[in-house]
Amino acid sequence: MKPKKDLNYIAKVEKAIAQKYGDLAIQNPAKFWNEEKEKEYLSQLKEQAKNEDELYIDPQIEVNGFFISEKLINKDTDRICPTCDKYSFSAKDDVYMSKYECCFECFIKYVDDREDRWLKGWRPKDGRK
């Protein structure tokens, strides 16, 4: 058995909402919708989907007869420290190479607490080992 709806209570709630928020708050949203707005909404939806598709295109490069995502191709990185001429495989060195153009060891030796001087161009005269 369904419980009966108290129509008087519903009317009181609607009246209170209308007083507090205005008559627009209790209107059925479908009342303001028409065929023209529907067509405009659908065209906007198609345009948005098209724009999103363009954003997520994954460019691919042919390598030895296979297509590989451009994101998977490693960028050439300079792994030799210009200050001490050491070759490094360390990921920690990559961070310092990209920011300070030196390996972690040279960062500790020459850059730490002297970043301003380093960023202005100072380099050690006999820093190469």
The 8 nearest C-alpha neighbors of each residue, nearest first, counted from 0:
[[1, 2, 3, 4, 5, 6, 9, 8],
 [2, 0, 3, 4, 5, 6, 9, 8],
 [1, 3, 4, 0, 5, 6, 8, 9],
 [4, 2, 1, 5, 6, 0, 8, 7],
 [5, 3, 6, 2, 9, 8, 7, 1],
 [4, 6, 8, 7, 3, 9, 10, 2],
 [5, 7, 9, 8, 4, 10, 11, 3],
 [6, 8, 10, 9, 5, 11, 12, 4],
 [7, 9, 11, 5, 6, 10, 12, 4],
 [10, 8, 6, 12, 11, 7, 13, 5],
 [9, 11, 7, 13, 8, 12, 14, 6],
 [12, 10, 8, 14, 9, 13, 15, 7],
 [11, 13, 15, 9, 14, 10, 16, 8],
 [14, 12, 16, 10, 15, 11, 17, 9],
 [13, 15, 11, 17, 12, 16, 10, 18],
 [14, 16, 12, 18, 17, 13, 11, 19],
 [17, 15, 13, 19, 18, 14, 20, 12],
 [16, 18, 21, 22, 14, 20, 15, 19],
 [19, 17, 15, 16, 21, 20, 14, 22],
 [18, 20, 16, 17, 21, 15, 14, 22],
 [21, 19, 17, 16, 18, 24, 22, 23],
 [22, 20, 17, 23, 18, 24, 19, 16],
 [23, 21, 17, 24, 25, 26, 20, 18],
 [22, 24, 26, 21, 25, 17, 20, 27],
 [25, 23, 22, 26, 21, 20, 17, 16],
 [26, 24, 23, 22, 17, 13, 27, 16],
 [27, 25, 23, 24, 28, 22, 30, 29],
 [26, 28, 29, 30, 25, 31, 24, 23],
 [29, 27, 30, 31, 26, 32, 25, 23],
 [30, 28, 32, 31, 27, 33, 26, 37],
 [29, 31, 28, 27, 32, 26, 33, 23],
 [32, 30, 29, 28, 33, 27, 26, 36],
 [33, 31, 29, 30, 36, 28, 34, 37],
 [32, 34, 36, 35, 37, 31, 29, 30],
 [35, 33, 37, 36, 38, 32, 39, 40],
 [36, 34, 38, 37, 33, 39, 32, 40],
 [37, 35, 39, 33, 38, 34, 40, 32],
 [36, 38, 34, 40, 35, 39, 41, 33],
 [39, 37, 41, 35, 40, 36, 42, 34],
 [38, 40, 36, 42, 37, 41, 43, 35],
 [41, 39, 37, 43, 38, 42, 36, 44],
 [40, 42, 44, 38, 43, 39, 37, 45],
 [41, 43, 45, 39, 44, 40, 46, 38],
 [44, 42, 46, 40, 41, 45, 47, 39],
 [43, 45, 41, 47, 42, 46, 40, 48],
 [46, 44, 42, 48, 47, 43, 49, 41],
 [47, 45, 43, 49, 48, 44, 42, 50],
 [46, 48, 50, 44, 49, 45, 43, 51],
 [47, 49, 51, 45, 46, 50, 52, 44],
 [48, 50, 46, 52, 47, 51, 45, 53],
 [51, 49, 47, 53, 52, 48, 46, 54],
 [50, 52, 54, 48, 53, 49, 47, 55],
 [51, 53, 49, 55, 54, 50, 48, 56],
 [54, 52, 50, 51, 56, 55, 49, 48],
 [55, 53, 51, 52, 56, 50, 57, 49],
 [54, 56, 52, 53, 57, 51, 50, 58],
 [57, 55, 53, 54, 58, 52, 51, 59],
 [56, 58, 55, 59, 68, 69, 70, 54],
 [59, 57, 69, 68, 56, 60, 70, 67],
 [58, 60, 68, 69, 67, 66, 57, 61],
 [59, 61, 66, 67, 69, 62, 68, 58],
 [60, 62, 66, 65, 64, 67, 63, 59],
 [61, 63, 65, 64, 66, 60, 67, 59],
 [64, 62, 65, 61, 66, 67, 60, 59],
 [63, 65, 62, 61, 66, 67, 60, 59],
 [66, 64, 62, 61, 63, 67, 60, 59],
 [65, 67, 61, 60, 59, 62, 68, 64],
 [68, 66, 59, 60, 69, 65, 61, 62],
 [67, 69, 59, 70, 71, 58, 60, 57],
 [68, 70, 59, 71, 72, 58, 60, 67],
 [69, 71, 68, 72, 73, 57, 58, 67],
 [72, 70, 69, 68, 73, 67, 74, 59],
 [71, 73, 69, 70, 74, 68, 67, 60],
 [74, 72, 71, 75, 70, 76, 69, 68],
 [73, 75, 76, 72, 71, 70, 77, 69],
 [76, 74, 73, 77, 78, 72, 79, 93],
 [77, 75, 78, 74, 73, 93, 79, 97],
 [76, 78, 79, 75, 80, 96, 93, 86],
 [77, 79, 86, 87, 76, 80, 88, 93],
 [80, 78, 86, 85, 77, 84, 81, 87],
 [79, 81, 84, 101, 82, 85, 102, 83],
 [82, 80, 84, 83, 79, 101, 100, 85],
 [81, 83, 80, 126, 127, 84, 101, 105],
 [82, 84, 127, 85, 80, 128, 126, 81],
 [85, 83, 80, 81, 79, 82, 127, 86],
 [86, 84, 80, 79, 83, 87, 81, 102],
 [87, 85, 79, 78, 80, 84, 88, 77],
 [86, 88, 89, 78, 85, 79, 92, 80],
 [89, 87, 90, 86, 78, 92, 93, 91],
 [90, 88, 91, 92, 87, 93, 78, 102],
 [91, 89, 93, 92, 88, 94, 87, 95],
 [90, 92, 89, 93, 94, 103, 95, 102],
 [91, 93, 102, 103, 95, 89, 90, 94],
 [94, 92, 96, 90, 91, 95, 97, 89],
 [95, 93, 92, 97, 96, 91, 98, 90],
 [94, 96, 98, 92, 99, 97, 93, 102],
 [97, 95, 100, 101, 93, 94, 99, 98],
 [96, 98, 94, 95, 100, 99, 93, 101],
 [97, 99, 95, 96, 100, 94, 101, 93],
 [98, 100, 95, 101, 96, 97, 118, 106],
 [101, 99, 96, 97, 98, 95, 102, 80],
 [100, 102, 96, 80, 99, 95, 105, 82],
 [103, 101, 92, 105, 104, 80, 96, 95],
 [102, 104, 106, 92, 105, 95, 107, 101],
 [103, 105, 107, 106, 102, 108, 101, 92],
 [106, 104, 108, 107, 102, 103, 109, 101],
 [105, 107, 110, 103, 104, 109, 108, 111],
 [108, 106, 111, 104, 105, 109, 110, 103],
 [109, 107, 105, 106, 104, 110, 111, 103],
 [108, 110, 106, 105, 107, 111, 113, 123],
 [109, 111, 106, 113, 114, 117, 107, 112],
 [110, 112, 107, 113, 106, 109, 114, 108],
 [113, 111, 114, 110, 115, 109, 107, 116],
 [114, 112, 110, 111, 116, 115, 117, 109],
 [113, 115, 117, 110, 116, 112, 118, 111],
 [116, 114, 118, 117, 113, 119, 112, 110],
 [115, 117, 119, 114, 113, 118, 121, 120],
 [116, 118, 121, 114, 120, 119, 115, 110],
 [117, 119, 115, 120, 116, 114, 121, 99],
 [120, 118, 116, 117, 121, 115, 114, 122],
 [121, 119, 118, 117, 122, 116, 115, 114],
 [120, 122, 117, 116, 119, 123, 118, 115],
 [121, 123, 120, 124, 117, 82, 126, 109],
 [124, 122, 126, 125, 121, 109, 82, 127],
 [125, 123, 126, 122, 127, 121, 82, 83],
 [124, 126, 127, 123, 128, 122, 82, 83],
 [125, 127, 123, 124, 83, 82, 128, 122],
 [128, 126, 83, 125, 82, 84, 124, 123],
 [127, 83, 126, 84, 125, 85, 82, 105]]
